[in-house]
Every structure is written in structure tokens, then in C-alpha cells.
Amino acid sequence: MSNRPVSLLNVFSKLIEKLMHKRLYSFLMKNNILYKYQFGFRKFFFSTTLALIEVIDNLIQNMENGNILVGMYLDLQKAFDTVNHPK
């Protein structure tokens, strides 16, 4: 079972939402507010593939410099399914 919210907005609300998204995104990009390595929820050159390439490049660079590498990977896919929602 998925706990994703269902959007029940009318057409006018959807238009306002798209307009606000466009203006906010434009403002963030123009003023360079987003973090350099923010890959999620961005257009064009910020895909998950680029995020993986960035990680691999960083790993290789540190290995070549003789640094010790430690990786920790967490799978949070079902994390919110265990939350007690009535509380």
C-alpha cells in the first residue's frame, strides 16, 4: 500500500501551482540559491546518473590520494510506513 497523497485540485489551483513553481524555480536559479550538488527535483543536467558519476569520481579521486574510504548506504523506502500516524 502506498501512502502518497492524492491531489484533488481543480484546474484553477493547478494553474496557480504551476505558475508559482515556475516563478520560485526561476528565482532560485537566478540567485544561485540551490546547493551545487542538489540533483533531485531539478531539470536538465541534474539527473540521478550525474549524481552517481559525481560520487564515483569523488571515490576514485580519494583512492588515488591514498585516503581511506568508508561508505554507508541507507534504504529509506519503507521508513515512513512504520510511523504511527494516529499520534
ZIKABEL-V479663 format. One record per helix or strand of 2 or more residues. SS is the DSSP state (a for helix, b for strand). FROM is the first residue (numbers start at 1). TO is the last residue. If there is no record, write none. Layout:
SS;FROM;TO
SS;FROM;TO
This chain:
a;11;30
a;48;64
a;79;82
